[in-house]
Amino acid sequence: MFNLLGSARKGTRAILAIAAATALAACDVDLTQGGGAGGGAKSKGGAVNVALLVPYGSATPGDDGLARALENSARLAAADLGEGKVNITVYKTAGQAGTAASVANQAVAAGADIILGPLRSDAANAVAVAVAGSKVNVISFSNNTSIAGGNLFVIGNTYDSIASRLMSYASAQGRTRVVVVYPQTPVGQIGRSAVVKATAGTNVKVVGDGSFQFSEQGIVAAVPSIANTIKETGATAVMLTSDSTGALPLLAQLLPEQGVSPSVTKYIGLTRWDVPAQTLSLPGIQGGWFALPDPAPVAQFNARYSSTYGGSAHPLAGLAYDGVAAIGALSAKKLAMTKGNLTQSSGFKGVNGVFRFKADGTNQRAMAIAQVTNNQVQIIDPAPKSFGFGGF
């Protein structure tokens, strides 16, 4: 995630954006029959004890509200599963890795079968290390794939999953020569790497890079060179890794001004272009593509959350629902919270649509492909309803 550029270039509106791991909703938490083996909590044939680690007590502004949203969504999922499927115990991490590790040990001592949370990657890694000897698995709300593996899974929407969906679709549409445009930051490098990795098994080739220093001056200075790279390589698509709080507004204005026409070169976004809605008016993204979960379940979840709790769901709230949905689906089949069961290929259905955990601790999510048409979102390739079909 990026901070807003300090000042906007003249003619470019400042666009505020929500940090966006997407939340959506469905009540179907069934799991296609499957099995597996591995370390983890033993099946008791009864309710699964879930330790929910959330950042209550954090000094970071907004964390208490986010903790409440995650807890609310987890309890909403538990209610949808029905009585006797999961027991949720909340543990306060204060947003600190050390505190998270300590309460995780307390949770395991109290009989937790699985840990859901914590929020951030440093705390998640500390928790996984702390409980590794107990063979209890951890499902973190993080989307940082670098921490995944062993007993630690990440449930956040990852760049790898998004890039895979987009590159598969681009390949099918003949947009096979891509230039990746990214900031010279750790997050930018992660985004670029995800795109490069996603081209494997497709006809897409990364034919050039366009990097820039992450500042207004750096973007403005780099755009002419980036535009030349796009033209000289014969790129049929340009992949923008930045979001609306970062470089996207400037890039979407300046690249077309430098002759990279959206009507010729397809603009593709690694981030959500519909949050906030003002982003959809940017000139460079007209006709462009980005990935998002099925909008219908998103609206359904938001409506249910609002009617139940009297407020809007945080964009990350659906991750807690998804985690409990997966746990409950295994519980309904009397399957233990083992790595083998968590990673079975059929996956789970949660608020963010169909998803599954991979053996390396990362995840794969079903997403729709959207096109920006006349400043509106148009779904041009629906999210798959199960694995083994389009986009996977």
SVG drawing of the C-alpha trace seen along z (x, -y; Angstrom):
<svg xmlns="http://www.w3.org/2000/svg" viewBox="-31 -23 45 61">
<polyline fill="none" stroke="black" stroke-width="0.4" points="0.0,0.0 1.2,-3.5 0.8,-7.0 -0.7,-9.8 1.9,-11.8 2.5,-15.0 1.1,-17.3 -0.7,-16.5 0.4,-17.6 -1.7,-20.5 -4.7,-19.1 -4.7,-15.9 -7.2,-15.5 -6.0,-14.1 -7.7,-10.7 -8.1,-9.2 -8.3,-5.4 -9.1,-2.7 -6.4,-0.1 -8.0,2.7 -8.0,6.4 -11.5,6.9 -14.5,7.9 -17.5,9.8 -20.1,12.1 -21.9,15.4 -23.6,17.6 -22.5,20.9 -19.7,22.4 -19.8,25.9 -16.7,27.7 -16.3,30.3 -15.4,33.6 -11.7,34.2 -9.1,35.2 -5.5,34.9 -2.9,35.6 -0.4,33.6 0.4,32.1 -2.2,30.2 -5.0,30.4 -6.8,33.7 -10.4,33.9 -12.7,34.2 -15.9,34.6 -17.3,31.6 -16.9,27.8 -13.5,26.5 -11.8,24.1 -10.7,21.0 -8.4,18.4 -9.1,15.1 -6.1,12.8 -7.0,9.1 -5.3,5.8 -7.5,4.6 -5.4,2.2 -3.1,1.1 -1.7,-2.4 -2.1,-2.5 -5.1,-4.7 -8.0,-2.7 -6.8,0.7 -9.5,1.0 -12.2,0.4 -10.6,2.9 -10.3,5.5 -14.1,5.0 -14.9,5.5 -12.9,8.7 -14.5,10.0 -18.0,9.1 -17.4,10.8 -16.0,13.9 -19.0,14.2 -21.3,13.6 -19.7,16.6 -20.0,18.7 -23.7,17.9 -24.1,18.8 -22.5,22.2 -24.9,23.0 -24.5,23.8 -21.9,26.2 -19.5,25.9 -16.9,23.4 -16.1,21.7 -14.4,18.4 -12.2,16.9 -10.8,13.4 -7.3,12.6 -6.0,9.0 -2.6,8.5 -2.2,4.7 -0.8,4.7 2.5,6.0 4.4,9.1 5.6,10.0 2.1,9.7 0.6,11.7 3.1,14.6 2.4,14.5 -1.4,14.7 -1.0,17.4 0.8,19.6 -2.0,18.9 -4.5,19.9 -2.8,23.2 -2.5,23.9 -6.3,23.3 -7.0,25.8 -7.1,23.9 -7.3,26.1 -6.4,23.3 -5.4,19.7 -7.1,17.1 -5.1,13.9 -3.2,11.8 -3.4,9.0 0.2,8.0 3.0,10.0 5.5,9.5 3.0,10.5 1.8,13.5 5.3,14.8 6.0,14.4 2.8,16.4 3.6,19.2 7.1,19.6 5.7,19.5 3.2,22.3 5.1,24.4 5.9,27.1 2.3,27.6 1.4,28.4 -1.3,25.7 -1.8,24.0 -2.2,20.2 -4.3,18.5 -3.1,14.9 -5.1,11.9 -1.9,10.8 -1.3,10.9 2.5,11.0 3.5,14.2 7.1,14.0 6.0,15.2 3.9,18.1 4.9,21.7 5.1,24.4 2.2,23.9 1.5,20.3 -1.1,19.5 -2.0,16.1 -5.7,15.4 -5.3,11.9 -5.7,11.3 -2.1,11.6 -0.4,10.0 0.4,13.4 -3.2,14.5 -4.3,11.2 -1.5,11.2 -2.2,14.9 -5.8,14.1 -5.0,11.0 -2.1,12.5 -4.2,15.6 -7.0,13.4 -4.6,11.1 -3.0,14.2 -6.5,15.4 -7.2,12.0 -4.0,11.8 -2.4,9.1 0.9,11.0 3.6,8.3 3.6,6.5 5.6,3.7 5.5,3.6 5.4,0.1 6.2,0.0 7.8,-2.2 11.3,-1.6 10.0,-0.4 9.8,3.0 6.1,3.2 6.7,2.2 9.3,5.0 6.9,7.5 4.3,6.4 6.7,6.7 7.8,10.1 4.2,11.3 3.5,10.3 6.7,11.9 5.8,15.1 2.2,15.0 3.3,15.1 4.6,18.7 2.4,21.1 0.8,18.3 1.7,16.8 2.5,13.5 6.0,12.1 7.3,9.2 9.1,7.2 10.2,4.3 10.2,2.5 9.3,-1.0 10.4,-1.9 10.4,-5.2 11.4,-6.9 8.3,-7.1 7.7,-10.8 5.8,-13.2 9.0,-14.5 10.3,-10.9 7.1,-9.9 7.1,-13.0 10.7,-12.5 10.4,-8.8 7.2,-8.9 8.8,-9.9 11.3,-7.0 8.6,-4.6 6.4,-5.7 9.4,-5.1 9.9,-1.6 6.2,-0.8 6.4,-2.0 9.8,-0.6 9.0,2.9 5.7,3.1 3.9,3.7 0.3,4.6 -0.4,4.0 1.0,2.0 0.8,3.4 0.5,0.8 1.2,2.0 0.4,-1.3 -2.9,-2.0 -5.0,-5.2 -3.1,-6.4 0.2,-6.1 1.3,-6.7 -1.8,-5.6 -3.4,-9.0 -0.3,-10.6 0.6,-7.6 -3.0,-7.4 -2.8,-11.0 0.8,-11.3 1.2,-8.1 -1.6,-8.9 -0.2,-12.5 3.1,-10.9 1.3,-8.9 0.5,-5.6 -3.1,-5.5 -5.5,-3.3 -7.2,-2.5 -4.1,-0.8 -2.2,0.3 -4.3,2.1 -3.8,0.6 -4.1,3.4 -4.1,2.8 -2.7,5.0 -4.8,3.1 -8.5,2.2 -9.5,-0.7 -13.0,-1.1 -11.9,-2.2 -12.5,-5.1 -15.1,-5.6 -13.3,-8.8 -10.5,-6.6 -12.7,-5.4 -12.6,-8.8 -8.8,-8.7 -8.2,-9.0 -5.6,-6.3 -7.7,-3.5 -10.7,-3.9 -11.0,-0.5 -8.5,0.9 -8.8,4.1 -8.4,5.0 -9.5,7.9 -12.0,8.0 -14.3,10.4 -17.8,11.0 -19.6,7.7 -23.0,9.3 -21.7,11.2 -19.8,8.1 -23.0,6.1 -24.8,9.0 -22.2,9.2 -22.0,5.4 -25.8,5.3 -25.9,8.2 -23.0,6.7 -24.7,3.3 -28.1,4.7 -26.5,6.8 -24.0,4.4 -25.4,1.0 -22.3,-0.2 -20.3,0.4 -18.0,3.3 -14.3,2.6 -12.7,3.6 -10.7,6.3 -13.6,7.6 -14.5,10.3 -11.2,12.1 -12.3,13.1 -15.6,14.4 -13.6,16.5 -11.3,17.9 -14.2,19.1 -16.0,20.4 -13.1,22.6 -12.7,23.8 -16.4,24.5 -16.5,26.4 -13.9,28.8 -15.6,29.1 -18.9,30.0 -17.1,32.9 -15.4,33.8 -12.0,33.1 -9.1,31.9 -7.4,28.6 -4.4,30.2 -2.3,28.8 -3.6,31.5 -7.2,30.7 -6.7,26.9 -5.0,27.3 -7.3,29.7 -7.7,28.6 -11.5,28.2 -11.1,25.1 -13.8,23.2 -16.6,20.8 -16.6,17.7 -17.4,14.0 -14.7,13.4 -15.8,16.1 -14.1,19.4 -10.6,19.7 -8.1,22.3 -4.9,22.5 -1.8,23.8 0.9,26.1 3.3,23.2 1.0,21.2 -0.2,18.8 -3.7,18.7 -5.6,18.6 -8.8,16.7 -11.5,16.7 -11.8,13.2 -13.7,11.5 -12.1,9.4 -13.6,5.8 -13.2,3.2 -13.6,-0.5 -16.2,-1.7 -17.4,-5.3 -16.2,-5.7 -18.1,-2.7 -17.1,0.9 -18.2,3.5 -17.6,7.2 -16.3,8.8 -15.3,12.2 -17.1,13.4 -15.4,14.9 -15.2,18.7 -17.6,20.5 -15.2,23.4 -11.6,24.4 -10.6,26.1 -12.4,23.6 -11.7,20.2 -9.0,18.1 -7.4,21.0"/>
</svg>
